């Protein structure tokens, strides 16, 4: 499965700090739980990647109109 492959899997995403000073991405779906902990610096890099993906998606979206 790749980034452009559609899926019918449903999941919830929670994001927050842990009591250990980490940033946790917590993904919960039907029959699975995935806690992913990151140092604050790593979380900032992820946030930057998300922002870049948002901008790229907006650019692609505007070209389709």
MARMI-70844 format. One record per residue: residue number from 1; residue in one letter; x, y, z of N, C-alpha, C, O, CB in turn. Coordinates in pm, 1 decimal, always signed. Atoms other than C-alpha are relative to their C-alpha. Glycine has a CB too. Layout:
# MARMI-70844
+-----+---+----------+----------+----------+----------+----------+----------+----------+----------+----------+----------+----------+----------+----------+----------+----------+
!   k ! r !       nX !       nY !       nZ !      caX !      caY !      caZ !       cX !       cY !       cZ !       oX !       oY !       oZ !      cbX !      cbY !      cbZ !
+-----+---+----------+----------+----------+----------+----------+----------+----------+----------+----------+----------+----------+----------+----------+----------+----------+
! NUM ! a !        X !        Y !        Z !        X !        Y !        Z !        X !        Y !        Z !        X !        Y !        Z !        X !        Y !        Z !
...
+-----+---+----------+----------+----------+----------+----------+----------+----------+----------+----------+----------+----------+----------+----------+----------+----------+
***
This chain:
# MARMI-70844
+-----+---+----------+----------+----------+----------+----------+----------+----------+----------+----------+----------+----------+----------+----------+----------+----------+
!   k ! r !       nX !       nY !       nZ !      caX !      caY !      caZ !       cX !       cY !       cZ !       oX !       oY !       oZ !      cbX !      cbY !      cbZ !
+-----+---+----------+----------+----------+----------+----------+----------+----------+----------+----------+----------+----------+----------+----------+----------+----------+
!   1 ! x !    +85.2 !   -116.7 !     +0.0 !     +0.0 !     +0.0 !     +0.0 !    +90.1 !   +123.5 !     +0.0 !   +184.7 !   +131.9 !    +78.4 !    -97.1 !     -0.5 !   +122.6 !
!   2 ! x !    -78.7 !   -122.1 !     +9.0 !   +139.7 !   +339.4 !    -95.6 !    -81.1 !   +122.1 !    +38.9 !   -198.2 !   +111.4 !    +75.1 !    +54.6 !    +16.9 !   -139.8 !
!   3 ! x !    +62.1 !   -125.6 !    -42.0 !    +58.9 !   +701.3 !    -22.3 !   -123.0 !    +32.7 !    -84.7 !   -214.9 !    +98.9 !    -36.4 !   +101.3 !   +114.4 !     -8.7 !
!   4 ! x !   +112.7 !    -30.9 !    +87.8 !   -180.0 !   +719.5 !   -320.0 !   -101.7 !   -113.3 !    -10.0 !   -195.4 !   -104.9 !    -89.4 !    +50.8 !    +33.2 !   -137.1 !
!   5 ! x !    +93.2 !   +111.6 !     +1.3 !   -358.0 !   +389.9 !   -252.7 !   -113.8 !    +27.5 !    +97.8 !    -91.2 !    +50.8 !   +216.6 !    +72.2 !   -132.4 !    +35.3 !
!   6 ! x !   +115.4 !    -22.3 !    -86.7 !   -710.0 !   +436.7 !   -120.2 !    -22.8 !   -121.3 !    +88.9 !    +14.2 !   -233.6 !    +54.6 !   -125.9 !    +30.0 !    -83.3 !
!   7 ! x !    +25.1 !   +106.4 !    -95.7 !   -819.7 !   +234.1 !   +179.4 !   -133.2 !    +25.4 !    +70.1 !   -175.3 !   +140.0 !    +85.6 !   +115.5 !    -10.1 !   +102.8 !
!   8 ! x !   +123.4 !    -10.8 !    -76.5 !  -1141.1 !   +163.9 !   +367.5 !    +24.5 !    -10.0 !   +149.7 !    -70.6 !    -14.7 !   +227.7 !    -97.3 !   -107.0 !    -43.1 !
!   9 ! x !    -33.1 !     +9.6 !   -141.7 !   -957.6 !   +141.0 !   +699.8 !    -33.4 !   +131.8 !    +68.9 !     +5.2 !   +239.1 !    +22.6 !   +149.6 !    -35.8 !    +19.8 !
!  10 ! x !    +32.4 !   -118.6 !    -78.6 !  -1095.1 !   +381.6 !   +957.2 !    +85.0 !     +1.4 !   +125.8 !   +107.9 !   -102.3 !   +187.9 !   -150.6 !     +3.9 !    +35.6 !
!  11 ! x !    -82.0 !    -12.9 !   -120.1 !   -881.4 !   +515.2 !  +1240.1 !    -16.5 !   +139.7 !    +56.5 !    -55.6 !   +232.9 !    -13.7 !   +149.0 !    -29.7 !    -30.3 !
!  12 ! x !     -1.2 !   -130.0 !    -66.7 !   -866.3 !   +797.5 !  +1490.5 !   +143.4 !    +35.0 !    +33.4 !   +224.1 !    -52.3 !    +65.3 !    -88.4 !     -0.7 !   +128.2 !
!  13 ! x !   -133.4 !    -48.1 !    -30.4 !   -558.5 !  +1008.9 !  +1546.9 !     -8.6 !    +98.6 !   +115.3 !    -85.3 !   +194.7 !   +110.4 !    +65.7 !    +65.3 !   -124.1 !
!  14 ! x !    -11.4 !    -93.1 !   -112.3 !   -477.0 !  +1176.2 !  +1877.9 !   +145.2 !    +44.1 !     +6.9 !   +236.4 !    -35.7 !    -15.2 !    -46.9 !    -65.5 !   +135.9 !
!  15 ! x !   -134.8 !    -54.4 !    -10.0 !   -176.1 !  +1401.9 !  +1925.4 !     +9.9 !    +77.1 !   +130.3 !    -76.9 !   +158.4 !   +162.3 !    +34.5 !    +91.0 !   -122.1 !
!  16 ! x !    -16.4 !    -72.8 !   -125.1 !    -43.3 !  +1525.8 !  +2255.8 !   +132.4 !    -31.0 !    +66.0 !   +205.2 !   -120.3 !    +22.9 !   -112.9 !    -32.2 !    +94.4 !
!  17 ! x !   -124.4 !    +23.7 !    -72.8 !   +244.6 !  +1545.7 !  +2500.0 !    -16.0 !   -116.0 !    +98.1 !   -125.0 !   -140.8 !   +149.7 !    +43.5 !   +127.2 !    +74.7 !
!  18 ! x !     +1.1 !   +105.4 !   -101.8 !   +337.0 !  +1254.4 !  +2724.4 !    +60.1 !    +56.5 !   +128.4 !   +117.8 !   +165.2 !   +129.3 !    +79.3 !   -126.9 !    -48.2 !
!  19 ! x !    -58.8 !    -44.4 !   -126.6 !   +441.2 !  +1279.6 !  +3087.0 !   +152.1 !    -18.1 !     +1.9 !   +218.2 !    +18.4 !    +99.2 !    -62.7 !    -76.7 !   +116.4 !
!  20 ! x !   -144.3 !    +18.3 !    +13.6 !   +792.3 !  +1187.3 !  +2968.2 !    +63.5 !   +107.7 !    -89.1 !   +182.0 !    +99.2 !   -121.3 !    +29.6 !   -138.4 !    -56.8 !
!  21 ! x !    -51.8 !   -108.6 !    +83.4 !   +829.2 !  +1504.6 !  +2756.1 !     +9.7 !    -34.0 !   -147.5 !    +82.3 !    +31.7 !   -222.3 !   +134.0 !    +40.2 !    +48.8 !
!  22 ! x !     +3.3 !    +39.5 !   +140.8 !   +763.7 !  +1330.1 !  +2426.2 !   -129.6 !    +49.2 !    -62.2 !   -223.6 !    +85.8 !     +8.4 !    +13.6 !   -154.3 !    -15.6 !
!  23 ! x !   +123.4 !    -28.6 !    +72.8 !   +506.6 !  +1408.4 !  +2159.8 !    -50.0 !   -134.0 !    -52.5 !    +23.3 !   -205.8 !   -120.6 !    +22.6 !   +105.2 !   -117.7 !
!  24 ! x !    +55.1 !   +128.7 !    +42.1 !   +277.7 !  +1112.2 !  +2096.6 !   -104.6 !    +18.4 !   -108.4 !   -196.6 !    +99.4 !    -96.2 !    -60.6 !    -73.8 !   +119.1 !
!  25 ! x !   +106.0 !    +19.5 !    +97.9 !    +83.8 !  +1033.4 !  +1783.3 !    -59.7 !   -135.1 !    +34.7 !    +10.5 !   -236.1 !    +36.1 !    +53.1 !     +6.5 !   -151.2 !
!  26 ! x !    +66.7 !   +121.6 !    -44.7 !   -171.4 !   +774.9 !  +1890.6 !   -109.0 !    -32.0 !   -100.3 !   -206.6 !    +41.8 !   -113.2 !    -58.3 !    +15.5 !   +144.3 !
!  27 ! x !    +93.6 !    +38.9 !   +105.0 !   -356.6 !   +592.8 !  +1614.1 !    -77.3 !   -121.7 !    +48.3 !    -18.1 !   -222.2 !    +87.7 !    +74.1 !    -29.9 !   -134.6 !
!  28 ! x !    +85.8 !   +109.1 !    -46.6 !   -652.6 !   +371.5 !  +1705.6 !   -100.2 !    -32.9 !   -109.4 !   -167.6 !    +55.4 !   -162.4 !    -72.9 !    +37.7 !   +132.8 !
!  29 ! x !    +96.4 !    +46.1 !    +98.4 !   -857.9 !   +164.0 !  +1464.9 !    -65.5 !   -127.5 !    +47.8 !    -50.2 !   -168.3 !   +162.9 !    +66.6 !    -21.7 !   -135.6 !
!  30 ! x !    +70.4 !   +123.6 !    -32.0 !  -1066.2 !   -148.5 !  +1455.5 !   +100.5 !   -112.6 !    +21.0 !   +149.1 !   -171.2 !    -75.7 !   -100.2 !    -36.8 !   -111.8 !
!  31 ! x !    -90.7 !   +108.3 !    -32.3 !   -843.9 !   -399.8 !  +1633.0 !   +146.6 !    +37.2 !     +7.7 !   +231.5 !    -51.4 !    +16.8 !    -15.8 !   -105.3 !    -98.0 !
!  32 ! x !   -140.5 !    -37.5 !    -13.2 !   -524.4 !   -196.6 !  +1650.6 !    +17.4 !   +133.6 !    +71.1 !    -69.0 !   +221.0 !    +64.6 !    +65.1 !     +6.0 !   -136.6 !
!  33 ! x !    -41.5 !   -123.9 !    -65.5 !   -353.7 !    +74.6 !  +1854.2 !   +147.6 !    +19.7 !    -31.5 !   +227.5 !    -72.3 !    -14.7 !    -26.0 !     -4.2 !   +155.9 !
!  34 ! x !   -139.3 !    -27.6 !    +32.5 !    -30.4 !   +240.9 !  +1745.0 !    +43.3 !   +128.0 !    +70.5 !    +10.8 !   +237.4 !    +24.1 !    +20.3 !    +11.9 !   -153.5 !
!  35 ! x !    -56.6 !   -118.3 !    -62.8 !   +141.9 !   +476.0 !  +1989.1 !   +137.8 !    +27.8 !    -60.4 !   +222.4 !    -61.4 !    -66.5 !     +9.5 !    -18.2 !   +154.1 !
!  36 ! x !   -127.8 !    -38.1 !    +59.7 !   +429.2 !   +663.9 !  +1825.2 !    +52.1 !   +121.8 !    +75.1 !     -8.7 !   +228.8 !    +69.7 !    -14.6 !    +29.7 !   -153.8 !
!  37 ! x !    -57.3 !   -108.9 !    -79.9 !   +651.1 !   +879.1 !  +2050.5 !   +119.0 !    +61.8 !    -72.6 !   +200.7 !     -8.2 !   -132.4 !    +43.0 !    -51.3 !   +139.4 !
!  38 ! x !   -105.3 !    -74.5 !    +66.7 !   +883.3 !  +1149.3 !  +1918.0 !    +56.1 !   +104.8 !    +94.0 !    -16.0 !   +162.4 !   +175.4 !    -52.1 !    +65.1 !   -128.7 !
!  39 ! x !    -61.2 !   -113.6 !    -68.5 !  +1130.7 !  +1391.7 !  +2068.1 !    -62.8 !   +127.1 !    -57.8 !   -104.6 !   +126.9 !   -173.7 !   +157.6 !     +0.4 !    -16.7 !
!  40 ! x !    +60.0 !   -123.6 !    +51.4 !  +1000.2 !  +1750.4 !  +2036.5 !    +60.7 !    +46.2 !   -132.9 !    -11.7 !    +94.7 !   -219.9 !    +15.0 !   +109.9 !   +102.5 !
!  41 ! x !    -64.7 !    -41.5 !   +124.7 !  +1256.4 !  +1823.7 !  +1762.4 !    -48.6 !    -84.7 !   -118.0 !    -70.9 !    -32.8 !   -227.4 !   +153.0 !    -10.5 !    +13.2 !
!  42 ! x !    +52.0 !    +87.8 !   +104.7 !  +1139.7 !  +1520.7 !  +1562.8 !   -143.2 !    +38.0 !    -35.1 !   -181.7 !    +37.2 !   -152.0 !     +6.8 !   -147.2 !    +44.3 !
!  43 ! x !   +139.1 !    -39.1 !    +23.0 !   +778.8 !  +1631.0 !  +1606.7 !     -6.5 !   +128.7 !    -82.3 !    -95.0 !   +144.4 !   -166.4 !    -74.0 !    +18.4 !   +134.4 !
!  44 ! x !     -4.6 !   -122.5 !    +80.9 !   +870.3 !  +1974.0 !  +1467.6 !    +29.5 !    -31.7 !   -145.8 !    -29.5 !    +28.4 !   -235.6 !   +105.6 !    +96.7 !    +54.9 !
!  45 ! x !    -30.2 !    +41.0 !   +137.1 !  +1020.7 !  +1807.7 !  +1160.5 !   -122.7 !    -61.9 !    -66.4 !   -150.3 !    -36.0 !   -183.6 !   +117.0 !    -99.6 !     -1.7 !
!  46 ! x !   +123.4 !    +60.6 !    +52.8 !   +701.7 !  +1604.0 !  +1116.3 !   -101.0 !   +108.7 !    -32.9 !   -166.3 !   +104.0 !   -137.2 !    -60.5 !   -100.6 !   +101.6 !
!  47 ! x !    +94.0 !   -110.2 !    +23.4 !   +493.8 !  +1921.0 !  +1148.8 !    +38.1 !    +76.8 !   -126.9 !    -49.1 !   +116.9 !   -204.0 !     -3.0 !    +95.9 !   +121.9 !
!  48 ! x !    -45.5 !    -68.9 !   +121.6 !   +706.2 !  +2086.7 !   +879.0 !    -32.8 !    -82.7 !   -124.8 !    -71.7 !    -27.6 !   -227.8 !   +152.2 !    +27.5 !     +7.2 !
!  49 ! x !    +33.7 !    +86.9 !   +112.9 !   +655.5 !  +1786.0 !   +650.9 !   -150.2 !     +3.4 !    -28.4 !   -192.2 !     +1.9 !   -144.1 !    +45.5 !   -144.5 !    +27.9 !
!  50 ! x !   +145.4 !     -9.6 !    +17.9 !   +280.2 !  +1803.6 !   +710.1 !    -35.9 !   +131.8 !    -67.2 !   -118.8 !   +134.5 !   -158.2 !    -73.1 !    -12.4 !   +135.9 !
!  51 ! x !    +26.0 !   -130.9 !    +61.7 !   +280.2 !  +2176.1 !   +625.5 !    +38.6 !     -0.9 !   -147.5 !    -34.2 !    +53.5 !   -230.5 !    +77.3 !   +111.0 !    +74.1 !
!  52 ! x !    -42.5 !     +8.0 !   +139.9 !   +475.0 !  +2106.2 !   +304.4 !    -98.4 !    -82.8 !    -82.3 !   -128.7 !    -48.5 !   -196.6 !   +141.0 !    -60.4 !     -9.7 !
!  53 ! x !    +97.7 !    +83.8 !    +70.0 !   +229.0 !  +1830.0 !   +210.8 !   -131.0 !    +75.7 !    -21.2 !   -194.8 !    +62.2 !   -125.6 !    -25.9 !   -129.8 !    +78.8 !
!  54 ! x !   +121.3 !    -81.3 !    +13.3 !    -62.6 !  +2066.0 !   +275.0 !    +14.5 !    +96.0 !   -117.0 !    -75.4 !   +108.4 !   -200.2 !    -28.7 !    +78.1 !   +130.4 !
!  55 ! x !    -23.0 !    -96.3 !   +107.7 !    +88.9 !  +2325.9 !    +44.8 !     +0.7 !    -69.7 !   -136.2 !    -57.3 !    -18.7 !   -232.1 !   +132.8 !    +74.5 !    +22.1 !
!  56 ! x !     -3.6 !    +74.7 !   +126.1 !   +158.1 !  +2066.3 !   -226.4 !   -140.0 !    -45.1 !    -40.6 !   -175.7 !    -38.4 !   -158.2 !    +93.3 !   -121.8 !    +12.2 !
!  57 ! x !   +137.0 !    +43.0 !    +30.1 !   -198.1 !  +1932.6 !   -200.8 !    -84.0 !   +117.3 !    -48.1 !   -163.9 !   +102.7 !   -140.6 !    -65.0 !    -64.2 !   +123.6 !
!  58 ! x !    +73.4 !   -118.8 !    +44.6 !   -338.1 !  +2284.6 !   -231.7 !    +38.5 !    +37.9 !   -141.9 !    -46.9 !    +75.6 !   -222.1 !    +25.9 !   +117.8 !    +94.3 !
!  59 ! x !    -46.6 !    -32.1 !   +134.8 !   -124.6 !  +2344.4 !   -539.1 !    -60.4 !    -95.8 !   -101.9 !   -107.3 !    -53.1 !   -207.4 !   +153.5 !     -5.0 !     -6.8 !
!  60 ! x !    +59.5 !    +99.7 !    +91.1 !   -243.6 !  +2019.3 !   -700.8 !   -149.3 !    +22.8 !    -14.0 !   -204.4 !    +11.6 !   -123.5 !    +26.6 !   -143.3 !    +50.5 !
!  61 ! x !   +144.2 !    -21.2 !     +0.2 !   -602.5 !  +2095.2 !   -604.2 !    -38.0 !   +118.9 !    -88.0 !   -136.0 !   +112.9 !   -162.3 !    -50.6 !    +21.7 !   +142.8 !
!  62 ! x !    +31.5 !   -119.6 !    +78.1 !   -594.5 !  +2441.2 !   -761.7 !    +24.6 !    -22.0 !   -149.5 !    -40.6 !    +41.6 !   -232.3 !    +83.0 !   +118.5 !    +49.7 !
!  63 ! x !    -27.1 !    +31.1 !   +141.4 !   -450.0 !  +2299.4 !  -1088.1 !   -113.2 !    -82.0 !    -61.9 !   -134.9 !    -76.3 !   -182.9 !   +132.9 !    -76.5 !    -13.4 !
!  64 ! x !   +108.6 !    +83.7 !    +50.0 !   -744.1 !  +2057.4 !  -1117.4 !   -125.6 !    +80.5 !    -30.1 !   -214.2 !    +32.5 !   -100.9 !    -31.8 !   -108.4 !   +100.1 !
!  65 ! x !   +122.7 !    -80.8 !    +17.9 !  -1001.1 !  +2337.8 !  -1113.8 !     -7.6 !    +63.4 !   -132.8 !   -104.2 !   +133.8 !   -162.2 !     -9.7 !   +105.7 !   +103.4 !
+-----+---+----------+----------+----------+----------+----------+----------+----------+----------+----------+----------+----------+----------+----------+----------+----------+
***
